[in-house]
């Protein structure tokens, strides 16, 4: 299943692999747990 969602609160309901895009490029690809600990992605 593929879900494209701008709001992380909705994406969290699925708790799966997350891909974050910013400025036309993939900035993060991994789990929500790792994303929560990534300050670099949060600043993006």
C-alpha positions as CSV (number, residue, x, y, z in Angstrom):
1,X,0.0,0.0,0.0
2,X,1.2,3.5,-0.8
3,X,0.0,6.5,1.1
4,X,1.0,10.1,0.1
5,X,0.2,12.5,3.0
6,X,1.5,15.9,3.9
7,X,0.4,15.6,7.6
8,X,2.6,13.4,9.7
9,X,-0.2,12.9,12.3
10,X,-2.2,11.0,9.7
11,X,0.8,9.1,8.4
12,X,1.6,7.9,11.9
13,X,-1.7,5.9,12.0
14,X,0.0,3.5,9.6
15,X,3.3,3.2,11.3
16,X,5.3,1.9,8.4
17,X,8.2,2.9,6.2
18,X,8.3,6.7,5.7
19,X,9.8,8.6,2.8
20,X,10.1,12.4,3.3
21,X,10.6,14.6,0.3
22,X,11.8,18.2,0.3
23,X,12.8,20.5,-2.5
24,X,12.3,17.8,-5.1
25,X,14.5,15.2,-3.5
26,X,14.2,12.4,-1.0
27,X,15.5,13.7,2.4
28,X,14.6,10.6,4.5
29,X,13.7,7.0,4.0
30,X,13.2,4.8,7.0
31,X,11.0,4.1,10.1
32,X,9.0,6.5,12.1
33,X,11.1,5.8,15.1
34,X,14.3,6.9,13.3
35,X,12.5,9.9,11.8
36,X,11.5,11.1,15.3
37,X,15.1,11.1,16.3
38,X,16.4,12.9,13.2
39,X,16.9,16.6,13.9
40,X,18.2,17.2,10.3
41,X,14.9,16.1,8.8
42,X,12.8,18.1,11.3
43,X,14.7,21.3,10.3
44,X,13.9,20.5,6.6
